Amino acid sequence: MRIPLIAGEGGDAGGMSAYIAHHLQHLASAKQTALFDSSIVHWDTLSFSLLCAAIFLLVMRAAAKRATAGVPGKFQLAVEMLVEMVNEQARTLVKGDLTYVAPLALTVFGWVTLMNAIDLLPVDWFPTAASAVGVHYLRPLPTADLNASLGMAIGVLLLVFYYSIKIKGLGGWAHELVCAPFGMVNLSFNPLTWVGAALLAIANLAMNIVEYVSKTLSHGMRLYGNMYAGELIFFLIAGLGGSLTVAGVALHLITGTAWLIFHVLIVLLQAFIFMMLTLVYIGQAHDHH
C-alpha cells in the first residue's frame, strides 16, 4: 500500500503539501532555480531510465538465447506475440526497410513500459530506502520528468532527420522543406514569379519548422503529462491512509486498488502511444511529397 513516510501527514493541507513537494524533488546535481537549466543533471531519472533499459535488453537477450524452433514455452510465446505485434504496426506505418525500425519500435515500447511501471510500486519504497543511506530526495519515475520524455522525443526527431536524409538525400530533403506543404511557383521571366517563389519557400520552411517543433513537444509532453498526473494521484491517495482513521484507511485501500488497476492500462497505453507516434513520424520521413 502507499502509506506516507510520516503518519498523519495527510491529515492537514500543509502536511500533505509538504509530503507531495518532498516526493517531487529530484536527486539533482544542483538546486534548480529556473524552468530550464541544462547544467543540472537529475541523477535519479538518469539512473532509473538506464536501469530499465538494461533490464529490457537483458530480458530480450534471454529470450533470444532460449528461443527454440519447437513448441515454445510461455516466456517465448509472450515475447513472440509482442514482437509480432510491433512488426505488424511497423509494416503498416513505415513503407521501407524495417531492419532497424522494427527493433527500435520494440525497444521503445519495452523501455517506456518498464519506466512507466515504476509508478505501480509503493510510492515510499525508494525514497525510504534512499533516506536510510542519507539521500534525502529521490524520484524514481523517469517518465514523470520532462527531461526524460522530451529527451526521448528529441531522439526520435533526430532519427526522423536521419531517415529523411538517408532516403531522399540531403538535396531532396532540403527541397521538400521549401516546397511542401503549399507547393512551389513555376518560375518564368516574370520577376513576380521569383518573388512569389521566395515568399512561398519561406512559408513552407516556416510551416515545416513549426511542424517539427510541435510534433516533438507533443510527443514528449503527452507521455510526461499523463505519468506526472498519475504520480500525483498516487500521492493524494497515500495521504488518505496517513490520516490513520478507519474511514481514511478504508478509502485509501479502495481508491488505491482501483487506481492501481486502472493505472496498469495507462502504463501500457502510454508506452504504446509513444511507440506508435515514433513509427508514424519515421514513416512520414520515408514518404515523398
Rosetta blueprint (number, residue, H / E / L):
1 M L
2 R L
3 I L
4 P L
5 L L
6 I L
7 A L
8 G L
9 E H
10 G H
11 G H
12 D L
13 A H
14 G H
15 G H
16 M H
17 S H
18 A H
19 Y H
20 I H
21 A H
22 H H
23 H H
24 L L
25 Q L
26 H L
27 L L
28 A E
29 S L
30 A L
31 K L
32 Q L
33 T L
34 A L
35 L L
36 F L
37 D L
38 S L
39 S L
40 I L
41 V L
42 H E
43 W H
44 D H
45 T H
46 L H
47 S H
48 F H
49 S H
50 L H
51 L H
52 C H
53 A H
54 A H
55 I H
56 F H
57 L H
58 L H
59 V H
60 M H
61 R H
62 A H
63 A H
64 A H
65 K H
66 R H
67 A L
68 T L
69 A L
70 G L
71 V L
72 P L
73 G L
74 K H
75 F H
76 Q H
77 L H
78 A H
79 V H
80 E H
81 M H
82 L H
83 V H
84 E H
85 M H
86 V H
87 N H
88 E H
89 Q H
90 A H
91 R H
92 T H
93 L H
94 V L
95 K L
96 G L
97 D L
98 L L
99 T L
100 Y L
101 V H
102 A H
103 P H
104 L H
105 A H
106 L H
107 T H
108 V H
109 F H
110 G H
111 W H
112 V H
113 T H
114 L H
115 M H
116 N H
117 A H
118 I H
119 D H
120 L H
121 L L
122 P L
123 V L
124 D L
125 W H
126 F H
127 P H
128 T H
129 A H
130 A H
131 S H
132 A H
133 V L
134 G L
135 V L
136 H L
137 Y L
138 L L
139 R L
140 P L
141 L L
142 P H
143 T H
144 A H
145 D L
146 L H
147 N H
148 A H
149 S H
150 L H
151 G H
152 M H
153 A H
154 I H
155 G H
156 V H
157 L H
158 L H
159 L H
160 V H
161 F H
162 Y H
163 Y H
164 S H
165 I H
166 K H
167 I H
168 K H
169 G H
170 L H
171 G H
172 G H
173 W H
174 A H
175 H H
176 E H
177 L H
178 V H
179 C H
180 A L
181 P L
182 F L
183 G L
184 M L
185 V L
186 N L
187 L L
188 S L
189 F L
190 N L
191 P H
192 L H
193 T H
194 W H
195 V H
196 G H
197 A H
198 A H
199 L H
200 L H
201 A H
202 I H
203 A H
204 N H
205 L H
206 A H
207 M H
208 N H
209 I H
210 V H
211 E H
212 Y H
213 V H
214 S H
215 K H
216 T H
217 L H
218 S H
219 H H
220 G H
221 M H
222 R H
223 L H
224 Y H
225 G H
226 N H
227 M H
228 Y H
229 A H
230 G H
231 E H
232 L H
233 I H
234 F H
235 F H
236 L H
237 I H
238 A H
239 G H
240 L H
241 G H
242 G H
243 S L
244 L L
245 T L
246 V H
247 A H
248 G H
249 V H
250 A H
251 L H
252 H H
253 L H
254 I H
255 T H
256 G H
257 T H
258 A H
259 W H
260 L H
261 I H
262 F H
263 H H
264 V H
265 L H
266 I H
267 V H
268 L H
269 L H
270 Q H
271 A H
272 F H
273 I H
274 F H
275 M H
276 M H
277 L H
278 T H
279 L H
280 V H
281 Y H
282 I H
283 G H
284 Q H
285 A H
286 H H
287 D L
288 H L
289 H L
